[in-house]
Amino acid sequence: MSEKNSHVYSIFIRTTPETLWHALTDGAITQRYFFDSTVTSTWKKGDPYRYTDAKGESMIEGEVLEVDPPRKLVTTFRPRFPEDANMDRSIVTYEIEQQGGLCKLTLIHENPDGPVGGAFVDGWAKVLSGLKTLLETGQPLMTSM
């Protein structure tokens, strides 16, 4: 796969793998760092997941492809924003690795049918920065889409 069709983002967060996993998969927490959206899923392989906005409208939808708590989560990713609604399904992988008192979170966004760029690269940087800030300080990082 060409580099332009994937984006890899790594960040170190002072937390435990279990707390980080919980923050990635609990809608009450995602609402505080993922553009005010709530994620819902059973987090079982083959099951759907969905991020919804405050009005209950879908922002992102997909399917759980692999789940290994608290180490790895792989999902399909289909944005429902009007400007990206026709984007083909891509794959997002979260890898969590304990490194002493820190966790290294690596996010890989792969799109075999086109580049992952612009808004997605900036969006993931905001989401993961917000996640780090929330877990380390207890306070949300104010970001807008």
CORGI-V387249 format. One record per pair of residues at least 24 apart in sequence whose C-alpha atoms are under 10 Angstrom apart, sorted by the first residue. I is the first residue (numbers start at 0). J is the second residue. Records with the same first field share a line. If there is no record, write none. Layout:
BEGIN
I->J / J
END
This chain:
BEGIN
0->109 / 110 / 111 / 112
1->109 / 110 / 111 / 113 / 114
2->109 / 114 / 115
3->109 / 110 / 111 / 113 / 114 / 115 / 116
4->89 / 108 / 109 / 110 / 111 / 112 / 113 / 114 / 115 / 116
5->89 / 90 / 91 / 107 / 108 / 109 / 110 / 111 / 113 / 114 / 115 / 116 / 120
6->91 / 106 / 107 / 108 / 109 / 110 / 114 / 115 / 116 / 119 / 120 / 123
7->91 / 92 / 105 / 106 / 107 / 108 / 109 / 115 / 120 / 123
8->93 / 104 / 105 / 106 / 107 / 108 / 120 / 123 / 124 / 127
9->93 / 94 / 95 / 103 / 104 / 105 / 106 / 107 / 124 / 127
10->95 / 101 / 102 / 103 / 104 / 105 / 106 / 124 / 127 / 128 / 130 / 131
11->95 / 96 / 97 / 98 / 100 / 101 / 102 / 103 / 104 / 105 / 127 / 128 / 131
12->97 / 98 / 100 / 101 / 102 / 103 / 104 / 127 / 128 / 130 / 131 / 132 / 133 / 134 / 135
13->97 / 98 / 99 / 100 / 101 / 102 / 103 / 131 / 132 / 134 / 135 / 136
14->97 / 99 / 100 / 101 / 102 / 103 / 131 / 134 / 135
15->69 / 95 / 96 / 97 / 98 / 99 / 100 / 101 / 102 / 103 / 134
16->68 / 69 / 70 / 94 / 95 / 96 / 97 / 98 / 101 / 102 / 103 / 104
17->68 / 69 / 70 / 95 / 102
18->69 / 102 / 134
19->69 / 70 / 95 / 102 / 103 / 104 / 130 / 131 / 134
20->67 / 68 / 69 / 70 / 71 / 72 / 93 / 94 / 95 / 104
21->68 / 69
22->130 / 133 / 134
23->69 / 72 / 93 / 130
24->48 / 72
26->50 / 51
28->130 / 133 / 134 / 139
29->126 / 129 / 130
30->139
31->126 / 129 / 130 / 133 / 137 / 138 / 139 / 140 / 141
32->125 / 126 / 127 / 128 / 129 / 130 / 131 / 132 / 133 / 134 / 138 / 139 / 140 / 141 / 142
33->122 / 123 / 125 / 126 / 127 / 128 / 129 / 130 / 139 / 140 / 142 / 143 / 144
34->58 / 122 / 125 / 126 / 129 / 141 / 142 / 143 / 144
35->142 / 143 / 144
42->66 / 67 / 68 / 72 / 74
43->67
44->72 / 73 / 74
45->74
46->74
47->74 / 75
48->74 / 75 / 76
49->76 / 77 / 78
50->78 / 79
51->79
56->80
58->84
59->84
60->88
61->88 / 89 / 90 / 91
62->88 / 90
63->90 / 91
64->90 / 91 / 92
65->92
66->92 / 93
67->94 / 95
68->94 / 95
69->94 / 95 / 96 / 97
70->94 / 95 / 96 / 97 / 104
71->95 / 96 / 104 / 105 / 106
72->106
73->106 / 107 / 108
74->108
75->108 / 109 / 110
76->108 / 109 / 110
86->110 / 112 / 113
87->111 / 112 / 113
88->112
89->113 / 115
104->131
118->144
END
